[in-house]
Amino acid sequence: MKYVIGIDGGGTKTHLKALDLQQNTVGEARGGASNLTALSKETVKENLKLLLADFYKQTGLSQKDCVSACLGTAGASSITSQNQLSAILAEIFPGIPVLLTNDALPLLYSGTPSGCGIVLIAGTGSVCMAKTAAEDIFRIGGWGHLIGDEGSGYQIACRMLGAVMRAFDGRGRQTVLTDLLLEHLKLSSPMELIDYLYQSGNGKKEIASLAALCDRAFALGDDTAKAIYEEAAESLCEMVTAAAQKFPPKKREPIVCVYTGGMVTKSPALRDLLSRKLQTKAPNVIFQECRHDAAYGCALMAMEKWNQGENL
């Protein structure tokens, strides 16, 4: 049986999914991280090798029947990393056509029938990407937590923490976020947040996870939480609106925008704010959740290349 492999290479885990040529899932596996921006080349290669070995052991499929593969990862963001990843893929997929892409485009394939439209990712970070029917690809945002990631869990958490400290100083209004954060982190005073942020070794992922508390504060009617979510929704709306403007104006034909990432999938409040803003600022955008995961989208991209004759 001929099949293709799609690999979603993340910073904490990697997900592999195989499809037969009729787009049916025939196997999958999960393994260690494979994001080259956070790991060494040797670690990424070893993790991918272990993932493939586990996949073949679980499924009993033969590597010789794999006709194409695709790796989607945020680690493919620079020429240097692209070259390193291409060398790794050539080694672990000998003689097999392999496609290397970013982590956003596969989600567009997994969420829309044609692979054309807009994908919005709002999780720890944020990024938006558009692909037109003419195969033009545009990226909006996703420039990292220092100069971008608007509307992301990390930025929302930073806004929350800043608001708590301003309230502690007497420079800002009081907020239930103070009690929620202190209870969650088992701290007794806002002053202890300083050590948590700067001395504990907690990184972006840990800080971004605090954004879930904004949902609780929002539900309690907290004005600070409402303002933070309003800002986040506006930022995400700006990204989607900018992406929609990349499409040629054809009597305002509908454009599908699929969304994924914890902030929009797990927060009905933020998602509702964003949806209402889009209805006003980009009324031709159809806003809907991704139907499949990124590994499935990577497999579809591998299949597309196969169908286009990349096997020749």
Secondary structure, DSSP 8 states (H G I E B T S, - for coil): --EEEEEEE-SS-EEEEEEETTS-EEEEEEES---TTTS-HHHHHHHHHHHHHHHHHHH---GGGEEEEEEEEGGG-SHHHHHHHHHHHHHHSTTS-EEEE-SSHHHHHHHSSSS-EEEEEESSSEEEEEE-TT--EEEE----TTT--TTSHHHHHHHHHHHHHHHHHTSS---THHHHHHHHHT-SSTTHHHHHHHTS---HHHHHGGGHHHHHHHHTT-HHHHHHHHHHHHHHHHHHHHHHTTS--STT--EEEEEESHHHHS-HHHHHHHHHHHHHH-TTEEEEE-SS-HHHHHHHHHHHHIIIIIT-
